[in-house]
Amino acid sequence: MPDATPLWTSAEIASAVGGTLTGAPFDVAGITYNSREIAPGDLFVALTGARDGHDFAAAAFAAGAAGALTSRPVEGGSCVVVEGDTLEALEALGAAARDRAPHVRRGAVTGSVGKTSVTQAIKAGLDLAGPAHASIKSYNNHIGVPLTLARMPRAVERAVFEIGMNAPGEIAPLSRMVRPHAACVTTVGPVHIEAFANGEAGVAAEKASIFEGLVGDGTAVLNGDVAFAVVLDAAARRAGARPVTFGTSAGSDARLLDFRPNGKGARVKAELFGKPLDFPLAQSGFHWGMNSLCVLLMLDALDVPLETALAALAEFRPLAGRGQTTVVHAPGGAFTLIDESYNANPLSMAAGFRSLGARPVSPGGRRVVVLTDMLELGDQSRALHEALAEPIAEAGLDMVHAAGPEMKRLHDVLPAERRGLWRETAAELAAEAAMLAGPGDVVMVKGSNGSRASLVAKALAGLGQADEGAA
């Protein structure tokens, strides 16, 4: 039977945030700050930013909101009114959700690449082990983390939270808000480096600050193969945590020995705390060798049995925009589309090229990559875009199409036989989707979300009927 207990009562909300109820008491089943996402029974939080959420309260009530969290009374329904900022009130509500459920084992995930996929893979394991809760989408910032906490039901046993950053000083406060029992850094690389005067070293220190929020006996899961592993380890020890590592070296607590893609995903051979493992994945990207070990260590730290963790990994498929694969039956012949359009940086680009290069193609087919600009790389952008030519060559890719002023740098240094179309924008390239893929091709689309790589992926998928294919 479903749990009929409300997520929050208006009295509990008022107590948690120090607010005053105006109107009739109410119960809520969910929480959102977006009036367009209101489901009947939700709490609407009127945040202020570029637009004032109070202006949308009437629309929220009309859509079925049970009540609202506001900084001033509004018409249309009952409110809990706070004197201060509603974001601070949301943070207080998140903290109250954490504190009312001290039995919940909490995990936190950060890293330059793979945060969302690793978070959701951990959630898959938590779900098999019992009632669980996690971030949705990429709710990993100063709004998304307290919102995810505040949405945590009373009856869950375990939860995992994604924590991201755009600038220095953002991760530690969010980690302290979550107070995880286990936290991981998937990897460190040149992502958001325009915000750090000392480049990747600054990124590493910021990522390592996730360990500052760990509870006293917490576990710090870190990538032992990255250049800044010593920075991660030192931060974990300063926090009083137990560091455990995943990597390819003999000293790793979770050691990757072999990763073999196949038609269903991949097979992984590894050692976990000295015990040999041989297990299947529903993912074929080479980066999932390391990701899977990170997931296993996190699930172990959150008291999930190994057998349950392996069962979850065997069924966890690529997320939309993060490796989701379809076969597109276009009029001229079918091709395979790999949608990696959600985000991109030099690390994930290289991993994607390697994975694409390992995929079999039909006779006459090609391995094609369609790229849009990587963003937030600062004064290193030109060099990092040009440098993509090397892993493309190493992977043996046949054709590169590109869009955007930064990808023009790469396009100009590619050899003629590999140089495909280049257009100023993703929209222009998407308009020529039929020119990008042919029968038997395997086509990967990858780029930063802000450079709109998804337009190209959607255009390619729209060339014919799309069926979900192999991982």
Buried (B, 14 or more C-beta within 10 A) or exposed (E): EEEEEBBBBBEBBBEBBEBEBBBEEBBBBBBBBEBEEBEEBBBBBBBEEEEEBBEBBBBBBEBEBBBBBBBEEBEBBBBBBBEEEBBBBBBBBBBBBBEEBEEBBBBBBBBBBBBBBBBBBBBBBBBBBBBBBBBBEBBBBBBBBBBBBBBBBBEBBBBBBBBBBEEBEBBBBBBBBBBBBBBBBBBBBBBBBBBBEEBBBBBBBBBBBBBBBBBEEBBBBBBBBBEBBEBBBBBBEEBEBBBBBBBBEEEBBBBBEEBEBEEEBBBBBBBBEEEEBEBBBBBBBBBBBBBBBBBBBBBBBBBBEBEBBBBBBBEBBBBEBBBBBBBBEBEEBBBBBBBBBBBBBBBBBBBBBBBBBBBEBBEEBBBBBBBBBBBBBBEBBEEBBBBBBEBBBEBEBBBBBBBBEBBBBBBEEBEEEBBBBBBEBBEBBBBEBEEBBBEBBBBBBBBBBEBBBBBBBBBBBEBBEBEEBBB
